[in-house]
Amino acid sequence: MSTDWVGYGYAALVASGGVIGYVKAGSVPSLAAGLLFGGLSGFGAYQISNDPKNIWVSLATSGALTGVMGKRFYGSRKFMPAGLMAAASLLMVGKLGVSLLQKPQPS
């Protein structure tokens, strides 16, 4: 059983982004979305740590954030925060996709 450190780091990035949005701009929706998606990402990382094949919560969360933040980045052309979150989420989707396509190791 290996710990999904990348997943936990991604969850911390998402949650801290919501907190920073609240502190800098007073945005309660940013805080709520950051904590919700950060919590879901953390839960997904916990599931992957216990069973490497159980990637669905992490994949759905990072996929949704890729779409939402990618659309916001496309509209605003501002890298912070939408571009950063879209890029990080897309990398997370790629990591999960690669782990899904890998052949199982003999035990």
ABEGO torsion letter per residue (X at the ends): XBBBAAAAAAAAAAAAAAAAAAAAAGBAAAAAAAAAAAAAAAAAAAAAAABAABAAAAAAAAAAAAAAAAAAAAAAGBAOAAAAAAAAAAAAAAAAAAAAABBBBBX
